[in-house]
Amino acid sequence: MPWVAIVSAAIMWIILLFLFNKETAPEPVVVDPAVVANISKEWPTVGKEVFTTACAGCHGAEGQGGVGPKLAGDEKLTKDPVYVHTVITKGKGAMPAQTQLAENEVYAVANYVLNSWGNKVEEPLTPATVAAGQTKIDPEVLKNRSRFVPDHIKLPEIFLATFVMVLLTYGLIGLYSVWAEGLELHPGIHKVRSTPLATLGIITTLGLTVMFAVLFVRQMVTDFAGWAAAEPVTPNVTAEGFYAAMVLLMLAASVALYKKYFMDGEVLVEDASGEFPW
């Protein structure tokens, strides 16, 4: 039964990942040859006009920044031109998605930003470039996945995640029970004798617990400092969760080793019809 629970949890986890990846998959971009042909011709004029009317109020007439971030001389933009398109079409932070712009205006203003105030890209941003860039996972999607909170997943996914955790807990407790106490419980006092390998194991797990606890505290301090900086840095939630989980796992391993090799046990009654199948 423990292995059945674990295999079932693995199947449910695969289904959960499929659902979540399907929701976060980028939408395909239709490449319009007419748009591509006009991009290089339009961006110096149409792009400047769109930027002046829709963007300059926040980013400054010369891209110097203001309410919005500075765009002039930004290497991040020129290294990842698709990012500019993503921000314009989907928005980011306080900036809303510019849904009022036509497709040619989106590429015109994006290329205007990518080729002005010290910015320069070798090739103009086109739908083909965006389509190729969709094979890469958007950092915003990664951030949401790393947090994996209910704000970003729907009810079926929450149900599956809960069911996976219940099945894993059920299965792991069963495997631990077999490992620590055997397939059958025999009445009487059971004496245990520690071995050098068991002693090394419990020392190692306790040492790793301390190490991961220190790393967790350091990561929290770093994240709080980044939050309080003049330009806030997104906390590394993935690292925080990993270190916290490893602390709990190492503690659990230490307790398991102690019960198996250092703690005497006693079985008063053997009951073949237990509450749990293990």
Buried (B, 14 or more C-beta within 10 A) or exposed (E): EBEEBBEBBBEBBEBBEEBBEEEBEBEEBEEBEEBBEBBBEBBBEBBBBBBEEBBBEEBBEEBEBEEBBBBBEBEEBBEBBBBBBBBBBBEBEEBEEBEEBEEBBBBBBBBBBBBBBEBEBEEBBBBEBBBEBBEEEBEBBEBBBBEBEEEBBEEEBEEBBEBBEEBBEBBBBBBBBEEBBEEEBEEEEBEBEBEEEBEEBBEBBBEBBEBBBEBBEEBBEBBEEBEEEEEEEEBBBBBBBBBBEBBEBBBBBBBBBBBBBEEEBEBEEEEEEEEEEB
